[in-house]
Amino acid sequence: MVVYCRYCQEVTPHRVKGTRVQLNVCDRCDATNLLITLVKSNGEMHYGKQVRFVEWESKELGSRYKQIHDEPQVGFSVIVDPQYLQFTWLTTPIVEIEDDKIDVGIRCISFKTENSSYKLYISIDREEALKNMVRKDEESGLYQTDKDG
Ligand SMILES: [Zn+2]
């Protein structure tokens, strides 16, 4: 698996450590990293397990959100770790998506907001693997939902 390492400051191979709580550890420096890293051009970094894109009702600052999306688009804000709209980091709306490429195991999106530019790293192997695990559990009935009760 490859993940953006906050210490190496580049995409490096990682291994999974631990059984109950799984951590992603950099093969080079042994740092633990999360699957999503948002790097601001001034070097500021934000990490998370999930990323989504927020569409706003209007262009005015402080307007209400309209919808949460899985894919980025001009006008959307990037939200790291959205949980009931409490979040660790929210950018101002994207004004330009400069680059969006998938290398082996990782997606890198370069974009500009009005005030800054960012690079967003999303480890995809692992996210896909996790999704598949949940799906498998659901299929095998291991995953209990409200419907069952
Ligand atoms: Zn590292």
Residues whose N, C-alpha, C, O or C-beta is under 5 A from the ligand:
A	BS01	ZN	C5 Y7 C8 C26 R28 C29 A31
